[in-house]
Amino acid sequence: MTQNAMMFGWCWRQSGCETHAIVASRGGGGGGGGRNAQSRRERRGRESSTSTSATLSDDGGREGGHIVLVDGMSFLFRAYYGFQARSEATKVINSKGEDVGVLHAYAHAMCALLESKPSHFAVCFDSKGKTFRHEMFVDYKANRPATPEALVELIPKVSELVEAMAIEQVRVSGVEADDIIGTLTRRSVREKGFKVSIASPDKDFCQLLNENVRMLRPGGGGQFSAFTSREFAKTHEELIRPEQFVDFLALVGDSSDNVPGVEGVGPKTARKLLNKYPDVDAILEAAKNGEDDFKKMGTTKVREALKSEKGQESARLSRKLVEIRTKLSAPDVNGDLDLFRVTTPDDYGRKAMDAFDKYELPSAAERWKAIHNIV
């Protein structure tokens, strides 16, 4: 099997820093030879699933600690569709005929993150059904196709595996993982002085970036890299700040979530406006009263859309939809943050080994044992 790798670049300093890579195998899983007889694909996957030593300290380079918050469903979707695209010959099938490729990839991704030696770690999942955003806008995410049944069936298996790996999971009824992560991020920085790494490809998390918060984003070829406020600035031509990204999305909309935005406002115009005005409210006010400013910026036509009742309502609604909540009141996100501390399991890994054996994931088992120094 061709060995693909997921790699994460880590670096807190804005310049002159060291970096290191964390490799998460996406090669073979359990082969057809049973639990003890690994397939050639699995052995090859384990041999190439190496990682360099971390340059961050165990506490993330800061006395307060370092918490990794994982967008749980995004990893599941990526693994599922990644393995769907594979040929039959390269899928990961165990001795019982089960396709365990997604579980294999998920376990290795979690191991890769744990190998960076965070002090705290949590996987955050969306709740089932509608959320408070659907109450605000009935067509929120209405353009998305139904989740494949095969993927739905994987959710409890992934949850079982994550729990067995002694990783805390967080769910809040009626709330998306974004808001759970937003709330835990804010609390981690303000209450504990943590550094925060948000493991997700979701661009919405850009609004949370600052000197204490970064993203770990997947790229081409299985590469994952740190995405900081510096990378954000470069992406947006130094015209807007991360905290303005919510206003940027409110103006341009977000087709992936069926967020309307304001008709006629594209990324270039939105950046120009947010470089001049601090937020959507200031832009909407200026659209009603600042004709000369819009003429100078060459956005006279856009002004008509922004000052219309439809444009004003759409912009304000869109902002509410794309804003990540950082002050949820739910008890599950307001407890002791030390519940998320990374520790050696009380059972010394028996539950984890049982789960790895059940799905025949020997390379993930060996990697996980090495993380916790379990013989």
N, C-alpha and C positions, 0 to 999 in steps of 0.2 A: 504493500500500500504506500502511496505517496505520503510522505510525512509533512503535514502543514504545521505551522507553529503560530500561536498567539503570543505576541510580545508586548510588554508594557514598559515604556520609558518613564523613569521617575526622576524628578528634579524639582526641588522647591525654589532654589535661588533663581533669580531672573537672568543671571549671567555668571560665567566663570564657574559653573557647577560640574560635579561629577554626575554621570548617569549610569544606570544599569538596566539590564533587560531581564524580564521574567518571562519564561517560556511556558506556555500551557499547551501540552500535546493535543493535537487533534487527529493523531494517528490511531492505530488499531485499538480495539476494545478487547473483550473476551473472545477468544477464538473458538473454533468448533471442537476443540479437544478437551473441554471440561474445565473445571476450576483450577486444577493443578497442572494441566498440560496447556501452556500458553501457545497461542498460534504464533507463527513467524511474524505476522503483522503486529501483534501485541508486543512482542519482544523488541521489535524495531522501534515501536512507538516509545517504549520505556527508555531505550538506550539514548534516543535523541531528545527525551523530555528532561533537559537539564536547565539549570538556572545559575546565573552568576550570583556571587554574594552581594547582599544588599549594602548600599552605601548610606542608606538612612539608618539611624539608630532604631532600636526596638520601639521607641516612642515617637517615631516619625520625625526625628530631628528636633524635637521640642519637648520640654519638660512635661507639658500637659498631656501629650500622647498623640496618637494618630489613629483615626477611625476610618475604616473603609465601609461605605454604604453602597450596596449592590442593588441595582434596578433589576429585580429578579426575573420578571417576565421578559424583559428585553433580551437577556441572555438565552432564555428558553426559545424565544422566537428565532433568534439568530442561529442557534444550534439546530433547531428543527428544519428551517428552510435551507440551511447549509447542507445538511445531510440528505434532504429531499433532492437536492441538485446532483448528488453523487450517482455514479453508475452502480448497478447491483453488485459488481465485483469488488467495489471499494467500501461497501457498507459494513458496519460492525455488527456481526451476528454472533450471539453466544451459543453454547452447546444445546440450548433448549429451542433454538430457532428464533429467539427474540432479537429484534433490532434494538441494540442498546447504545447506538452511536450518540444519541443526544445526551444520555446519562453520562457516558464516558466524557464527552466534551464539557458538560456542566461541572462534573467533579474535578476535572483538570483545571478549569477556569478558576474554581474556588481555591484550589491548591496554589495556583499561580499567585493569586492575591494574598493568600496567607503567607506565602514565602517572602513577601515584602516585609514581614514581621510587624504588622500593625498591632497596636495595643488593644484595639477594639474592632469589632467586625459585626455586621448585620446584613441580612438579605431582606429586602422590602418588596412585598408583593401587592398588586392591586387586589381590591376586594371584588367579589362576584357582583354582577348586576350593575344597575345604574348608580351614578354618583351625584353629588350636589351640582356638578356642572350640567348634567342632563336636566336638572330642574330649572336651571337658568336658560338653557337653550336646548330644546327638544331634539334638534338635529346634530347635536354634538357627537362627533365620530360616526354619524349615520352613514357616511360614505364608505365605511370599511366593510369588507366581506366578513362573513361569519368565520369564527375561528374553527379550523379543521378539527373534526372529532378526534383524530389521532393525536393532535397536539393537546387537546383538552384532557385526554386520558393520561398524558405524561405529567400533568401538573402535580397530582398527588404523589407520583413516583419521585419527581424532583424534590418535592417538599420532604418526603421521607428520607431521601438521600442527604439533603442538607442538614436535617435534624440529626441524623446519625453521625454526621461529620462534626457534631458539637458546635454548629453555627446557629446563632439566634435568628429567628424569622419574625417579621413584624407585618401584621395586617390590621387594617382599621375599616370597619364596615362603612360603606358608602364613600370611601376615600381612595384615590389613586396613590400608587407608590411614590409618585413625584412629590406629593404633599407630605407623605411620611418622611421621605428623605429631606425635604425642605425644612421640616420642623426639627428633625434630629440634627441636621447640619447647623442650624441656628443655635440650638441648645449646646451642641458639642463645642462650638467656638466660644460662645458667651459664658457658659457655665464652667467649662473644663479647660478652655484654652487649647483645645485639640487642633491639629491639622486635620482636614477632611479630604478624602478622595472619594468622588462619586463615580462608581463604575457603571457607565451607561453610554450608549451611542446617541441618546436623545438630546437634541439641540436645546430643548427647553431649559435644561439645567445650566445653560450659559448665564442665565440671569442671577445665579447664585455665586458665580466666580468672584474671588477676591484674593488677597494675599494669603489667606488661610484655607481657601477652598479651590480645588482643581477637579477636573474630570479625567477619567481614563476612557478614551474613546477608541473603538475598533476601527481599523483602516483596512486597506487592501492586503491581500495575501496573509490574512490572519494576524496582522500587526495591530497592537494596541499601543497608544501613546498618551502621555500626559498632555492635557489641553488646559492651559492656564489663561489668566486674564491677558497675558502678553500675546498669546496666540490669537485670542479673541480680537484684540485690537488690530492685529495684522489682517485678520480675515475681513474686518469691517473698515479697512483703510484709515484706521486711527480716528474715525469720525464719531463713534459712539462708545459708551462704556458698558460693561456687562449689566449693570443695574438698569440700563435703558433698553435691554434686549426685550423685556416684556412689552415696552411701548413700541418697539420695532415690530414685533409680531402682531400687536394690536392694529397697526397700520397696514401691514402687508398681508395679514391673515396667515393661516397655516392649513394647507390643503389636506395634510395627513390627519388632522383632527376635525376637519370641516369647520374651521374657524374662519368667518367671512372677511375680517379686516375691512378696509375702506376701498371701495371700487376706484380703480385708476391709480392707486398708490403702490408703486413697486419698491424694491429694495434700495435703489439709487436715490429716489426721492425721499424715502423714509429716513435714510442716513443723513441726507442734507437737512431735513427738517429737525432731526434730533441733534444735529450738530449746532443748530441755531437755538432750539428750545429744549428745556430739560425733560419734558414728558408729554404724554398725549393730551392731558388737560390744558397745558400751556399752548400746544399746537392748535387745539380746537378753539381756544379763546382767541388766539391770533388770527385764525381763519375768519372769525366774525368781525374782527376789528383792525387787522393789520394788512390791508391790501398792498401797501407799498413794499413791505417786507417780502411778500410772496412774489411780487413783480421782480424784485432784485434777485431772488433765487431762481427765477424762471419757472415758477410753479403756480402760475395764475389759474390754470385749468383745475389743478388739484385743489386749490382753495375752494372752488365751487362745490366740489364733492365733500370737502371737510366741513364746510359751514352749513350744508344741508341737514335737515332733521334726520334723514336716513343715515348720512355719513357720521353724524355725531353719535347717534344711537349705536351704530355698528361698531364704531371705534371703542366706545365705552364698554359695550358687551364683550367685544373681543379681548379687551384687556383683562376683564374679570375671568374669562375662560382660560387665558394663557398664563395668568399669574400663579406661580407656585406658592401655596400657603406655607407659612413658616411658623404659625402659632396655633396649630391644632390643639384642641383641649382634651382629646381622647386620652384616657389613662395609659394606653399601651405605648404612647410616644412621650409620656411625661414622667415615667418612672426613673429609677436610678440608672444612669448611663453605664455604670459599671456592670450591669447585667450583660452588656455586650463585650466584656473583656475576654480576650482570647486566652484560654487556659487549657491545660491537659484534661481530657474528660475524666470524670470520677471512676468510670469503669475501665480506664486505660485502653479505650478503643474497641472494646468488644462489640458494642452496638454498630460502630462504623464497619468493623470487619465483617459482621453478619450481613450488612447491607451491600458491601462490595462483593462478598461471596454470592449473595442472592442474584445479583445481576452480572456476575463474573467480570469484574473490573480490577484485575490484579495490579496493573500499573498505577492506577489511581490510589489503590490501597497502599502500595509501597511508598508512594510519594507522600500520602497523608501521614503515614507512620513516621516518616523522616521529619516532617514538620513538627510533630509532637514528641520526637525522640522516643518512640515506642519500638521496642525490639520485637 
